Amino acid sequence: MNILILSAGTRNKVVQYFKKTFNGIGTVVATDASKLGPAIYDADKYYIVPSITEPGYIELILDICKKEQINGVLSLIDPELSLLAANEELFRNIGVTVIGSSYDLCEMALDKMQMYEWLKNHGYNCARSWMDKNEFYRAINNGEVTYPVFVKPYRGSASISISKAEDKETVELLTSHENNLMVQEFLNGQEIGADVYIDMISGEVVSIFTKKKIKMRAGETDKAVSFKDDRLFELIERFVLEAGYRGQIDIDIFDIDGQYYISEVNPRFGGGYPHAYECGVDHMSLILNNLNGKSNKKSIGRYEEGIYMMKYNEVKIL
Amino acid sequence: MNILILSAGTRNKVVQYFKKTFNGIGTVVATDASKLGPAIYDADKYYIVPSITEPGYIELILDICKKEQINGVLSLIDPELSLLAANEELFRNIGVTVIGSSYDLCEMALDKMQMYEWLKNHGYNCARSWMDKNEFYRAINNGEVTYPVFVKPYRGSASISISKAEDKETVELLTSHENNLMVQEFLNGQEIGADVYIDMISGEVVSIFTKKKIKMRAGETDKAVSFKDDRLFELIERFVLEAGYRGQIDIDIFDIDGQYYISEVNPRFGGGYPHAYECGVDHMSLILNNLNGKSNKKSIGRYEEGIYMMKYNEVKIL
């Protein structure tokens, strides 16, 4: 049983955890477009590959799958998720399971306006969003929303070009410098992260880990503390099943005065997953079971509350 | 021989390296104002202490020094460097060496305008800076500087509130929202980091490690590659001796078309120091020698070029 981790980047912990799970069972192969992606060096074997946008990229990945007798493949970066989903059949034809959600859900995760429309139409609390500046100003004038607001690209990830605007002047300035920006309500509450596994055989939500994010200065350090709330678990399960996600996903949620707001979904392992794993919430084994044709039993919230996770920098030398 | 590392924060690698050096020789004690500072858990012993601004803070640190029979003390955060320097005599009176630079140099490191004036007056290339907006506009009109420029607090660290401004409109908007901002020329070149050790007994520059920083998206990952240039070593030595730094310092430099510009100095271990250590540039041993009353021999550039360092996130669980 061999697994291929695409675009491993700096997710060394994810690669290490797969190696632990697949130890004595099979090989963990990783790829990156750069020899300076440190995580590949933690895999059993690695390939430096072209950028995902290069012609022939998917054919090359399929070749690696054949050569390394890969059973399951997943990617750790957003733009590649849709690509894998779009080519799911090609992988299936050579016996490789794409561990991930459908093409439409991967695309929706990249498009904040589409995500917003979906959440709103299905009755979930979420941050109000506008592509049309004038509609936003009308909402301001009607008192439906107040400053500050976020101005950000409606497509984009990793907090690139997100600005907080305190007034109309700033919204005008930001939108005059860039296109494809949306205005989004600023959610002022406790940030929560959820790591969720949806069984790829049964389609059931089999594992949920939730943590409160602890804010630090200037994004320097990421710290969080595990917690449980059945009401949140129920909301997550309902949302995930209604949308139809599969495999590993990561959800950003806000708690505003006891109301949960869904903010974003990454249909992949997120940077905070190590917290879940270190608390015993091992999704690598759930994936291994699925690749072996076994569905997993539902086991939600089987971890301790009040466990703190603190990140720090480790280095790899080349 | 025991050492005390104050405000250890997320600098786990620095604590680990000291533990290696002091193994069998003495104890490494660390402090942090938060139990969520992961680095303290890598020390032999740790204390959770109040914020450095609390009354009685220094007395508490002096008490820890006495109790733990500390020989040398250093801090890993900027605002504490001046505090240690200001109280150097109190530490000296109980046999503790403050590993750091003078009060004036620690203060200059916090004040970008003061640093700029010093560099300009001593004939070093550096980014032109203005506290007075109108003087800056005059420089723009005279063609002495061009957009983009940085607008940032003249005191501050960790890239908090630094904005790039592409035009006058943006400079006006930024300065209308905040006080104490300076305008700084944008240096467009190769960023370089230098880790330097100035012997605390001889006052000589005994070790220099330089690396080129490799830019990644949105500050997500820090990667760098070691290199050597005698011309740069000479510049660093001249600058450091002229200013009078002591102990460990970290310098940010830009290479613009073969000309070196000095950008910033942190008179402490910086976040990039692990690269130097992993290349064999061990400043912990130089500190140990100094604490033992031995001066170190000059050994500049004793490392290999072309060694890459890649950071990734490790986690500590509490």
Interface residues (C-beta under 8 A of the other chain):
Chain A: G9 T10 R11 N12 K13 L36 G37 P38 A39 A158 S159 I160 E166 E169 T170 L173 H177 I214 R217 A218 E220 T221 D222 K223 G271 P274 H275 E278 C279 I307 Y308 M309 M310 K311 Y312 N313 E314 V315 K316 I317 L318
Chain B: G9 T10 R11 N12 K13 L36 G37 P38 A39 A158 S159 I160 E166 E169 T170 L173 H177 I214 R217 A218 E220 T221 D222 K223 G271 P274 H275 E278 C279 I307 Y308 M309 M310 K311 Y312 N313 E314 V315 K316 I317 L318
